[in-house]
């Protein structure tokens, strides 16, 4: 297993981490992701550890806390061997203050997650989304307090815009508070918008990228084929997909290239798609999920080898989409005065 530094911190994380949104299946949406229970979860945890995957990612909102509870049980006796990541911000009930990134909600959310996970500390605590109503200072001061108390080791964010993240980093620097060392973001061959602004920001500010949905909700799992119906057992077919629709011609052009490279490398479509991501700037780890041990084993085969530069270039070309304004203009100007971006 390869390990990489997570942003501007001393924490080293494996290039593949295990996302446990598939644990529990406690709601209709998350049941489409998976419904792994404690016994199988324990086997999958040990399979990960045997492969060097020691970062486990969850969130309080996953099956309304059930994922955290199952992960906590699966990690019994193993807590000192793992890096534990969870998240807060999304609503946990209809109660007015049981959502957001306020001091009121975050302290309660952290205590609840600690209890469900059966641990005394969280290694990486993410803001699952940006709360536009709570002052950023309140959120970061609260997170800094949680770090100083020992309940949280590092803080990170997820699904932020560029200005959300930059403002947060500036406020942390101003007051000497803990800063976001990572950004968990949606990024894959079919969704490369992360490269337009958030990747340059991450390079400039040394923020590590923890990629969620690196297979785009299973679209890059090898199950999807041109002129064929979506498989009935696919996550999207069961209502568990995320993100806007993807044009068929664009999507199947990527699939065609993945098929070609899978044949050349003697790897699976899934493994090729994940390997491409591991060669992108700022990427510290890919948060991969799995409904079962077979899928997990398949995902673990994405490491230990590398696509060639020529193969990467073919995937770059197949997945290219013209950026929206102002990014197309900035790239045009940049190409006149600076070398082109490495991505």
C-alpha positions as CSV (number, residue, x, y, z in Angstrom):
1,X,0.0,0.0,0.0
2,X,1.2,3.5,-0.8
3,X,0.7,6.2,1.8
4,X,0.5,10.0,1.1
5,X,0.7,13.1,3.2
6,X,-2.8,14.6,3.8
7,X,-2.4,18.2,2.9
8,X,-0.4,20.5,5.3
9,X,-0.3,17.9,8.1
10,X,1.9,15.2,9.4
11,X,-0.9,12.6,8.9
12,X,-0.2,9.9,6.3
13,X,-3.1,8.1,4.7
14,X,-3.4,5.1,2.3
15,X,-4.1,6.0,-1.3
16,X,-7.3,3.8,-1.0
17,X,-9.6,4.3,2.0
18,X,-12.8,2.5,2.8
19,X,-16.1,4.4,2.7
20,X,-18.9,2.9,4.9
21,X,-21.9,4.5,3.4
22,X,-22.9,1.0,2.4
23,X,-23.2,0.0,6.1
24,X,-26.7,-0.3,7.5
25,X,-29.1,0.5,4.7
26,X,-31.3,2.2,7.2
27,X,-33.1,4.5,4.7
28,X,-34.4,3.9,1.2
29,X,-31.6,6.1,-0.3
30,X,-28.8,4.4,1.6
31,X,-30.3,0.9,1.1
32,X,-29.5,1.5,-2.6
33,X,-25.9,2.0,-1.6
34,X,-25.8,-1.2,0.4
35,X,-27.0,-2.8,3.6
36,X,-23.9,-4.4,5.1
37,X,-24.4,-5.6,8.7
38,X,-21.9,-6.1,11.5
39,X,-20.7,-9.6,10.6
40,X,-19.8,-8.8,7.0
41,X,-18.6,-5.3,8.0
42,X,-16.0,-7.0,10.3
43,X,-14.8,-9.2,7.6
44,X,-14.4,-6.3,5.2
45,X,-12.6,-4.2,7.8
46,X,-10.1,-7.0,8.3
47,X,-9.7,-7.5,4.5
48,X,-8.9,-3.8,4.3
49,X,-6.3,-3.9,7.1
50,X,-4.7,-7.0,5.5
51,X,-4.2,-4.8,2.3
52,X,-2.9,-1.8,4.2
53,X,-6.1,0.2,4.1
54,X,-6.3,1.7,7.5
55,X,-8.5,4.8,6.9
56,X,-12.3,4.2,7.3
57,X,-14.7,7.0,6.4
58,X,-18.3,7.4,7.5
59,X,-20.8,10.2,8.4
60,X,-23.4,10.8,11.0
61,X,-26.1,11.1,8.2
62,X,-25.3,7.7,6.7
63,X,-28.5,5.7,7.5
64,X,-29.1,8.3,10.2
65,X,-26.2,7.1,12.4
66,X,-26.5,3.3,11.7
67,X,-23.3,3.3,9.6
68,X,-21.3,4.8,12.5
69,X,-22.7,2.2,14.9
70,X,-21.9,-0.7,12.6
71,X,-18.4,0.6,11.9
72,X,-17.8,1.1,15.7
73,X,-18.7,-2.5,16.3
74,X,-16.6,-3.8,13.4
75,X,-13.6,-1.9,14.8
76,X,-13.8,-3.5,18.3
77,X,-10.3,-4.2,19.4
78,X,-8.8,-2.5,16.4
79,X,-9.2,1.2,17.2
80,X,-5.5,1.8,17.6
81,X,-4.8,0.4,14.2
82,X,-7.0,2.7,12.2
83,X,-7.6,6.3,11.1
84,X,-11.3,7.1,11.7
85,X,-13.1,9.8,9.6
86,X,-16.6,11.0,10.0
87,X,-18.7,14.1,9.2
88,X,-21.4,16.5,10.4
89,X,-23.6,19.3,9.1
90,X,-26.5,17.6,7.3
91,X,-29.8,17.3,9.1
92,X,-30.2,14.5,11.6
93,X,-33.9,15.2,12.3
94,X,-36.5,17.8,11.6
95,X,-35.6,19.7,14.8
96,X,-34.5,23.3,13.9
97,X,-31.0,23.2,15.5
98,X,-30.2,19.6,14.6
99,X,-28.4,20.6,11.4
100,X,-25.8,22.9,10.2
101,X,-22.3,23.9,11.4
102,X,-23.3,26.0,14.5
103,X,-21.6,25.5,17.8
104,X,-24.8,24.1,19.2
105,X,-25.1,21.4,16.5
106,X,-21.4,20.5,16.1
107,X,-20.7,19.8,19.8
108,X,-23.8,17.6,20.0
109,X,-22.9,15.9,16.6
110,X,-19.4,15.2,17.7
111,X,-20.5,13.7,21.0
112,X,-23.1,11.6,19.3
113,X,-20.6,10.3,16.7
114,X,-18.1,9.4,19.5
115,X,-20.8,7.4,21.2
116,X,-21.9,5.6,18.1
117,X,-18.4,4.9,17.0
118,X,-17.4,3.7,20.5
119,X,-14.3,5.8,20.6
120,X,-12.9,8.8,22.5
121,X,-11.6,10.7,19.5
122,X,-12.2,11.2,15.8
123,X,-9.0,11.4,13.6
124,X,-10.5,13.4,10.8
125,X,-13.7,15.4,11.3
126,X,-15.3,16.8,8.2
127,X,-17.9,19.5,7.7
128,X,-20.1,17.6,5.2
129,X,-21.2,20.7,3.5
130,X,-20.9,24.5,3.8
131,X,-23.4,26.2,6.2
132,X,-24.1,29.6,4.7
133,X,-26.1,30.8,7.8
134,X,-23.6,30.1,10.5
135,X,-20.6,32.5,10.7
136,X,-17.5,30.8,9.5
137,X,-15.7,32.1,12.7
138,X,-18.2,30.2,14.9
139,X,-17.7,27.0,13.0
140,X,-13.9,27.1,13.0
141,X,-13.7,28.3,16.7
142,X,-15.9,25.3,17.7
143,X,-13.8,22.9,15.6
144,X,-10.6,24.3,17.1
145,X,-12.1,23.8,20.6
146,X,-12.8,20.1,19.7
147,X,-9.2,19.7,18.5
148,X,-7.8,21.3,21.7
149,X,-10.1,19.0,23.8
150,X,-8.6,15.9,22.2
151,X,-11.9,14.8,20.8
152,X,-10.8,15.6,17.2
153,X,-7.3,15.2,15.8
154,X,-7.7,17.0,12.4
155,X,-10.4,18.9,10.6
156,X,-11.5,18.7,7.0
157,X,-14.3,19.8,4.8
158,X,-16.4,18.4,2.0
159,X,-18.3,19.8,-1.0
160,X,-17.1,23.4,-0.5
161,X,-16.8,26.0,-3.2
162,X,-13.5,27.6,-3.7
163,X,-14.4,30.8,-1.8
164,X,-15.9,28.7,1.1
165,X,-12.6,26.9,1.5
166,X,-10.3,29.9,1.0
167,X,-12.3,32.1,3.5
168,X,-12.1,29.3,6.0
169,X,-8.4,28.9,5.6
170,X,-7.9,32.6,5.9
171,X,-9.9,32.8,9.1
172,X,-8.0,29.9,10.6
173,X,-4.7,31.6,9.8
174,X,-5.9,34.9,11.2
175,X,-6.7,33.4,14.6
176,X,-4.2,30.6,14.7
177,X,-6.9,28.0,14.8
178,X,-6.8,24.5,13.3
179,X,-7.2,24.6,9.5
180,X,-8.8,22.2,7.1
181,X,-6.1,19.8,5.9
182,X,-8.3,18.0,3.5
183,X,-11.3,18.5,1.2
184,X,-13.5,15.5,0.4
185,X,-14.8,16.1,-3.1
186,X,-16.7,14.6,-5.9
187,X,-14.2,13.7,-8.7
188,X,-14.0,11.1,-11.4
189,X,-13.4,10.6,-15.1
190,X,-17.0,11.6,-15.8
191,X,-17.0,14.6,-13.4
192,X,-13.8,16.7,-13.6
193,X,-15.2,20.0,-12.5
194,X,-13.0,19.7,-9.4
195,X,-10.1,20.6,-11.6
196,X,-11.4,24.0,-12.6
197,X,-10.9,25.9,-9.3
198,X,-10.7,23.6,-6.3
199,X,-7.6,21.7,-7.5
200,X,-5.6,24.9,-8.2
201,X,-6.7,26.1,-4.7
202,X,-5.6,22.8,-3.1
203,X,-2.2,23.0,-4.9
204,X,-1.7,26.6,-3.7
205,X,-2.9,26.0,-0.1
206,X,-1.7,22.5,0.3
207,X,-5.0,20.9,1.0
208,X,-5.2,17.2,0.3
209,X,-8.1,15.7,-1.7
210,X,-10.1,12.8,-0.4
211,X,-12.1,11.7,-3.4
212,X,-15.7,10.6,-2.8
213,X,-17.6,8.6,-5.5
214,X,-14.5,8.0,-7.6
215,X,-16.5,5.5,-9.7
216,X,-19.4,8.0,-10.1
217,X,-22.0,6.0,-8.2
218,X,-21.0,2.9,-10.0
219,X,-21.1,4.3,-13.5
220,X,-17.5,3.3,-13.9
221,X,-17.9,-0.2,-12.4
222,X,-17.9,-1.9,-15.8
223,X,-21.6,-2.7,-15.6
224,X,-22.6,0.0,-18.1
225,X,-22.5,-0.6,-21.8
226,X,-23.6,1.4,-24.9
227,X,-27.1,0.5,-26.1
228,X,-27.8,-1.7,-23.1
229,X,-30.2,-1.0,-20.2
230,X,-28.9,0.0,-16.8
231,X,-28.5,-3.2,-14.8
232,X,-31.3,-3.7,-12.3
233,X,-28.8,-4.2,-9.4
234,X,-27.0,-1.0,-10.2
235,X,-27.0,1.7,-7.5
236,X,-28.4,4.3,-9.8
237,X,-31.3,2.0,-10.9
238,X,-32.2,1.6,-7.2
239,X,-32.3,5.3,-6.5
240,X,-28.9,5.8,-5.0
241,X,-27.2,7.9,-7.6
242,X,-25.9,11.5,-7.2
243,X,-25.0,14.3,-9.5
244,X,-26.5,15.7,-12.7
245,X,-27.3,13.5,-15.8
246,X,-24.3,12.7,-18.0
247,X,-24.7,12.9,-21.8
248,X,-24.7,9.4,-23.3
249,X,-22.2,10.1,-26.1
250,X,-19.7,11.6,-23.6
251,X,-20.2,8.9,-21.1
252,X,-19.9,5.9,-23.4
253,X,-16.9,7.5,-25.1
254,X,-15.1,7.2,-21.7
255,X,-16.4,3.7,-21.3
256,X,-15.0,2.7,-24.7
257,X,-11.6,4.0,-23.8
258,X,-11.7,2.3,-20.4
259,X,-12.5,-1.0,-22.2
260,X,-9.5,-0.5,-24.5
261,X,-7.2,0.2,-21.6
262,X,-8.6,-2.6,-19.5
263,X,-7.7,-5.0,-22.3
264,X,-4.2,-3.6,-22.7
265,X,-3.4,-3.6,-19.0
266,X,-5.3,-6.8,-18.2
267,X,-7.1,-5.0,-15.4
268,X,-10.8,-4.3,-14.9
269,X,-12.6,-1.1,-16.0
270,X,-13.0,-0.2,-12.3
271,X,-9.3,-0.6,-11.6
272,X,-8.3,1.5,-14.6
273,X,-10.7,4.3,-13.6
274,X,-9.3,4.4,-10.1
275,X,-5.7,4.2,-11.2
276,X,-6.2,7.3,-13.4
277,X,-7.5,9.3,-10.4
278,X,-4.5,8.2,-8.3
279,X,-2.2,10.0,-10.8
280,X,-4.1,13.4,-10.5
281,X,-2.5,16.3,-8.6
282,X,-3.6,16.9,-4.9
283,X,-5.2,13.5,-4.6
284,X,-4.3,11.9,-1.2
285,X,-6.8,9.1,-1.1
286,X,-9.8,7.6,-2.9
287,X,-12.7,6.8,-0.7
288,X,-14.0,3.5,-2.2
289,X,-17.1,1.8,-1.1
290,X,-18.3,-1.8,-1.6
291,X,-21.5,-3.7,-1.1
292,X,-19.7,-6.9,-0.5
293,X,-16.2,-8.5,-0.2
294,X,-16.0,-9.3,-3.9
295,X,-16.4,-5.6,-4.8
296,X,-13.9,-4.6,-2.2
297,X,-11.3,-7.0,-3.5
298,X,-11.9,-5.7,-7.0
299,X,-11.3,-2.1,-5.9
300,X,-8.1,-3.0,-4.0
301,X,-6.7,-4.1,-7.4
302,X,-6.4,-0.5,-8.5
303,X,-3.0,-0.1,-6.7
304,X,0.5,-1.7,-7.3
305,X,0.7,-0.7,-10.9
306,X,0.4,2.5,-13.1
307,X,-1.1,3.5,-16.3
308,X,1.5,4.9,-18.8
309,X,1.6,8.6,-19.6
310,X,0.1,7.7,-23.1
311,X,-2.7,5.8,-21.5
312,X,-3.5,8.6,-19.1
313,X,-3.5,11.0,-22.0
314,X,-6.1,8.9,-23.8
315,X,-8.4,9.0,-20.8
316,X,-7.8,12.7,-20.4
317,X,-8.9,13.3,-24.0
318,X,-12.0,11.0,-23.7
319,X,-13.1,12.7,-20.5
320,X,-12.4,16.3,-21.4
321,X,-15.2,18.8,-21.2
322,X,-14.8,22.5,-21.8
323,X,-15.0,24.5,-18.6
324,X,-17.6,27.1,-17.9
325,X,-16.7,30.8,-17.4
326,X,-14.4,32.2,-16.0
327,X,-12.3,29.0,-16.2
328,X,-12.2,28.8,-20.0
329,X,-11.0,32.4,-20.1
330,X,-8.5,32.0,-17.4
331,X,-7.0,29.0,-19.1
332,X,-6.8,30.8,-22.4
333,X,-4.9,33.7,-20.7
334,X,-2.7,31.3,-18.7
335,X,-1.7,29.5,-21.8
336,X,-0.3,32.7,-23.2
337,X,1.8,33.6,-20.1
338,X,2.5,30.4,-18.3
339,X,3.0,26.7,-19.0
340,X,-0.3,24.7,-19.4
341,X,-1.6,23.1,-16.2
342,X,-0.2,19.7,-15.5
343,X,-3.7,18.2,-15.2
